[in-house]
Amino acid sequence: MTRPLRLVESDVAARVRQFLGQTFLLTDGDFPMSDTVSLLEAGVVDSTGVLELIMFLEESFEIEVADAEALPTNLDSVAQIVAFVQRKRGSAPARDAL
């Protein structure tokens, strides 16, 4: 399976928000928090949840998250996750067209 060269930042954020809402908040709706809120401090994810999040990212975006990368600076908010996925895929964030 060939992955697209670039992902639109808002598409990554939408998929991550949907996963977080369905998996950790048990909602069919969108994740109700801001993209910059700390997932750990807000109690959305715990250590086990971080492992689930990593599995989701690896499967959904065809990336590999090394143990040394499983840090809050990469995975503690939707915004940090989006930036991390973009870096791992080796492309600058592609923004939505106006």
GIKA-V30218 format. One record per helix or strand of 2 or more residues. SS is the DSSP state (a for helix, b for strand). FROM is the first residue (numbers start at 1). TO is the last residue. Records with the same first field share a line. If there is no record, write none. Layout:
# GIKA-V30218
SS=FROM-TO + FROM-TO
This chain:
# GIKA-V30218
a=9-24 + 47-61 + 67-69 + 72-75 + 78-88
